[in-house]
Amino acid sequence: MGEDLPYFDPENSCYILESKENWLDYILELTMDTIPGTKFVYNGGITVLLGEIIRIKTGMRIDKWAEEKLFKPLDTTEYYWKVSSNGEVDTEGGLYLSIYDFAKMGQLILNTGTWRGKKVISEKWLKESTSPQVKLDEFDWYGYQWSLWNPKKDDYQLLYASGFGGQILFIDKQNNLLTVLNR
């Protein structure tokens, strides 16, 4: 299930996903079209499955879990998370945050998981999730839901996340720099 086509293309699997009654059934019924590990294509369906794994492991829907574990500690009170018709949280592109609250996520990374003196995310998890896991090309890698540019070089490294609609969070840990764009 890759999104290598423009989102509103009727053949885009993410577009098809959102038209389905049961997203999880659709995702789990898809077949692989490539041998695992040979080609990288971002997969929104996997992100939906991650939300479901969190629900199974914690007993909480991802939106409620994130509210307790992330949004409340970051004083993020105004956000919207789209939910499908059968109650699945749209983790593949349905979280709406202000640019200020999106920047808080980046600042949390720069502060190694600490927000206003309180540990919100473990430093070990941040290091693992923002480390290169899959090589895309000479400069680009992918971590756990993070895009990484030049992570194997000593001269410059950039970590970034992008959202549906053109929001981009850039984090330059070496220079303690954070940039948020909303196109």
Salt bridges, closest charged atoms under 4 A:
GLU18 OE1 - LYS82 NZ 2.81
GLU52 OE2 - ARG55 NH2 2.53
ASP63 OD2 - ARG61 NH2 2.58
GLU68 OE2 - LYS69 NZ 3.46
ASP75 OD2 - ARG116 NH1 2.81
ASP90 OD2 - LYS82 NZ 2.94
ASP101 OD1 - LYS104 NZ 3.07
